[in-house]
Amino acid sequence: MFQRARSEEQREARRQAILGAAAAMLAEMPVAEVTLNELSRRAGLAKSNVLRYFESREAVLLELLDSAWQDWLAQLDAELADAVVAGDPVASRADQLAVAVADSLAARPMLCDLISAQAAVLERNVSPQVAAQYKRASIAGISALGALLLRSVPELGEPDAFRLAGAAVMTTAAVWPHTQPSAAMLAAYAADPALAAMRLDFTATLREVLEVLTAGLLARRR
């Protein structure tokens, strides 16, 4: 029999159980296949009880996106420190930065999938209150990413580092779906090698875009 969570600790434990179940599902399937019914079952709660803690499936996934983003920033900080050589010329550091960011995001498919679904799916079934809460967190997250980029390439300046951070997110959102072909598209590529040129590699494509954007921002400042 379901027992209502009565303490703040119990309520937080329920919230974390729901988020944990959602994360486990995203390790097995894309965002589009995550349903509230299956999420409820895996969390061990009735759907109505899940909705006591999150107003919709999308609200769960937006909070999971913010959590995954914060985890990524913490790891990226260390990865950039290893990847970007402080004494190198600015052009070299800019390319090192692009490689590190692209590699780091490619290693986190759940984060990339959530980013790609953010505007088109996740922001479509939430209240204004949840939307505003997420957008505030998103602005803070992009600002934090901009600060990491600026630390690696201070020649960018703060405004352009923020622009580059935003562009990295937008590019990830755009590129990720195109690099995750369906079974039908994979079969088409196999049947007609001429179509293979349309099959993009996520890491290489994101790296190239970031390299060009960073070089352009630096050239404009000069």
C-alpha positions in Angstrom: 0.0 0.0 0.0 1.3 3.4 -0.9 2.5 5.5 2.0 2.5 9.3 1.7 5.9 10.8 2.3 5.5 12.9 5.5 8.9 14.4 6.1 11.0 16.6 3.8 13.6 13.9 3.7 11.0 11.3 2.6 9.7 13.7 -0.1 13.3 14.4 -1.4 13.9 10.6 -1.4 10.9 10.1 -3.6 12.0 12.9 -6.0 15.4 11.4 -6.3 13.9 7.9 -6.9 11.9 9.4 -9.8 14.9 11.2 -11.2 17.0 8.0 -10.8 14.4 6.0 -12.7 14.4 8.5 -15.5 18.2 8.5 -15.8 18.2 4.7 -15.9 15.6 4.8 -18.7 17.6 7.3 -20.7 20.6 4.9 -20.5 18.4 2.4 -22.4 16.3 4.6 -24.7 16.0 8.0 -26.3 13.9 10.8 -24.7 11.1 10.2 -27.1 10.5 6.7 -25.7 10.4 7.7 -22.1 6.7 7.5 -20.9 5.2 8.6 -17.6 3.6 5.2 -17.2 6.9 3.3 -17.5 8.7 5.9 -15.4 6.1 5.5 -12.6 6.4 1.7 -12.7 10.2 1.8 -12.5 10.1 4.4 -9.6 7.6 2.1 -7.8 4.9 4.7 -7.6 1.5 5.3 -9.2 1.4 7.9 -11.9 -0.7 10.1 -9.8 2.0 10.0 -7.1 4.7 10.8 -9.5 2.7 13.9 -10.4 2.7 15.0 -6.7 6.4 15.7 -7.2 6.7 16.7 -10.8 3.9 18.2 -12.8 4.7 16.3 -16.0 7.1 13.9 -17.7 8.8 17.0 -19.2 9.3 18.6 -15.8 11.1 15.4 -14.7 13.4 15.5 -17.7 14.1 19.2 -17.4 15.3 18.7 -13.9 17.4 15.7 -15.0 18.8 17.9 -17.8 19.9 20.6 -15.3 21.4 17.9 -13.0 23.3 16.3 -15.9 24.5 19.7 -17.0 25.9 20.5 -13.6 27.7 17.2 -13.4 29.2 17.8 -16.9 30.5 21.3 -15.9 32.2 19.8 -12.9 34.0 17.2 -15.1 34.7 19.7 -17.9 36.6 21.9 -15.6 39.1 19.2 -15.0 39.1 18.0 -18.6 39.9 21.5 -19.9 42.7 21.9 -17.4 44.3 18.8 -18.9 43.5 19.5 -22.5 44.3 23.2 -23.0 48.0 24.1 -22.7 48.3 27.6 -21.1 51.5 28.6 -22.8 50.4 27.7 -26.4 49.4 30.3 -29.0 45.8 31.4 -28.9 44.9 29.6 -32.1 46.2 26.3 -30.7 44.4 26.8 -27.4 41.2 27.6 -29.3 41.5 24.3 -31.2 42.3 22.4 -28.0 39.2 23.9 -26.4 37.0 22.8 -29.3 38.4 19.2 -29.2 37.9 19.0 -25.4 34.4 20.3 -25.4 33.3 18.0 -28.3 34.9 14.9 -26.8 33.4 15.7 -23.4 29.9 16.1 -24.8 30.2 13.0 -27.0 31.0 10.9 -23.9 27.6 12.0 -22.4 24.9 10.8 -24.8 22.1 11.2 -22.2 23.0 14.9 -21.8 23.2 15.4 -25.6 19.8 13.7 -26.1 18.2 15.9 -23.4 19.7 19.1 -24.9 18.4 18.1 -28.4 14.9 17.6 -27.0 14.9 20.7 -24.8 13.2 23.4 -26.9 11.1 21.1 -29.2 9.8 18.7 -26.5 10.7 19.4 -22.9 9.6 23.0 -22.7 6.2 22.2 -24.3 4.3 20.6 -21.4 5.3 22.6 -18.3 3.8 25.5 -16.4 5.1 29.0 -16.7 6.6 28.6 -13.2 8.6 25.5 -14.1 9.6 27.1 -17.4 10.9 30.2 -15.7 12.7 28.1 -13.0 14.4 26.0 -15.7 15.4 29.1 -17.8 17.0 30.7 -14.8 19.0 27.5 -14.2 19.9 27.4 -18.0 21.2 30.9 -18.0 23.3 30.2 -15.0 24.6 27.0 -16.6 25.6 28.7 -19.8 27.3 31.5 -17.9 29.2 28.9 -15.9 30.3 27.2 -19.2 31.3 30.6 -20.6 33.5 31.1 -17.6 35.3 27.8 -18.2 35.8 28.7 -21.9 37.1 32.1 -20.9 39.6 30.6 -18.5 41.0 28.4 -21.3 41.0 31.2 -23.9 40.9 34.6 -22.1 41.5 36.4 -25.4 37.8 35.7 -26.2 36.6 38.2 -23.6 33.6 37.6 -21.4 30.8 38.5 -23.9 32.2 36.3 -26.7 32.9 33.4 -24.3 29.2 33.6 -23.3 28.2 33.6 -27.0 30.4 30.6 -27.7 28.9 28.7 -24.7 25.4 29.4 -26.1 26.5 28.4 -29.6 27.9 25.1 -28.2 24.5 24.3 -26.7 22.6 25.2 -29.8 25.0 23.3 -32.1 24.7 20.2 -29.9 20.9 20.4 -30.0 21.0 20.7 -33.8 23.7 18.1 -34.6 22.8 15.3 -32.2 19.6 14.1 -33.9 21.3 14.1 -37.3 24.1 11.8 -35.9 21.7 9.2 -34.4 20.2 7.6 -37.6 17.2 5.3 -37.4 17.3 1.7 -38.4 15.8 2.6 -41.8 18.4 5.3 -42.4 21.2 2.9 -41.5 19.8 0.4 -44.0 19.6 3.1 -46.7 23.3 4.0 -46.0 24.3 0.3 -46.3 22.3 -0.2 -49.5 23.6 2.9 -51.2 27.2 4.0 -50.3 26.6 7.3 -52.1 24.4 8.3 -49.2 27.1 7.8 -46.7 28.2 11.4 -47.1 25.0 12.4 -45.3 25.9 10.4 -42.2 27.5 12.8 -39.8 29.8 12.0 -36.9 28.8 14.0 -33.8 32.2 14.5 -32.3 33.9 15.6 -35.6 31.0 17.8 -36.6 30.7 19.6 -33.3 34.5 20.0 -33.1 34.7 21.6 -36.5 31.8 24.0 -35.8 33.4 25.1 -32.5 36.7 25.6 -34.1 35.2 27.8 -36.8 33.1 29.8 -34.3 36.0 30.3 -31.9 38.4 31.4 -34.7 35.7 33.8 -36.0 35.1 35.4 -32.6 38.8 35.8 -32.0 39.3 37.3 -35.5 36.5 39.8 -34.9 38.0 41.0 -31.7 41.3 41.5 -33.4 
